[in-house]
């Protein structure tokens, strides 16, 4: 499913507020887990092994 940036942000915020799992396909990676935070244009997802993945919307990089 393709979405605009504002739609994606809205969906991620809903997932965070409702403590829902998300699955995100990136160019070189697939990430799934629970949205545990959104701060300063960064998304924090906790995966199955309790590892936190940070996605920066500004730089389009995963850390």
GITAVEN-V290097 format. One record per residue. RES is the residue in one letter. PHI is phi in whole degrees, -180 to 180 (none if undefined). PSI is psi as a letter, one per 20 degrees, with the letter a starting at -180 (none if undefined). OMEGA is omega in whole degrees, -180 to 180 (none if undefined). Layout:
BEGIN
res	phi	psi	omega
RES	PHI	PSI	OMEGA
RES	PHI	PSI	OMEGA
END
This chain:
BEGIN
res	phi	psi	omega
X	none	p	177
X	-93	p	179
X	-136	q	175
X	-79	r	-179
X	-60	g	-179
X	-69	h	177
X	-67	g	179
X	-63	g	179
X	-59	g	179
X	-63	g	180
X	-66	h	179
X	-68	h	178
X	-66	g	176
X	-60	g	179
X	-62	g	179
X	-66	g	-177
X	-66	h	-178
X	-101	j	180
X	49	l	-179
X	-106	q	175
X	-78	q	176
X	-130	q	175
X	-135	p	-175
X	-123	p	175
X	-98	p	175
X	-109	r	-178
X	-56	g	-175
X	-120	j	-173
X	-162	q	174
X	-117	p	180
X	-127	p	174
X	-140	q	179
X	160	a	-178
X	-95	p	176
X	-72	o	-177
X	-110	i	178
X	-177	q	174
X	-139	p	-178
X	-155	p	175
X	49	l	179
X	60	k	176
X	-128	q	-180
X	-111	p	180
X	-116	p	-179
X	-121	p	177
X	-97	o	-178
X	-85	a	-177
X	-58	h	-180
X	-94	j	-178
X	62	j	176
X	-83	p	179
X	-94	p	176
X	-109	p	180
X	-108	p	177
X	-116	p	178
X	-95	p	179
X	-74	h	-178
X	-70	g	-174
X	-104	i	-176
X	54	l	180
X	-120	q	174
X	-108	p	178
X	-122	none	none
END
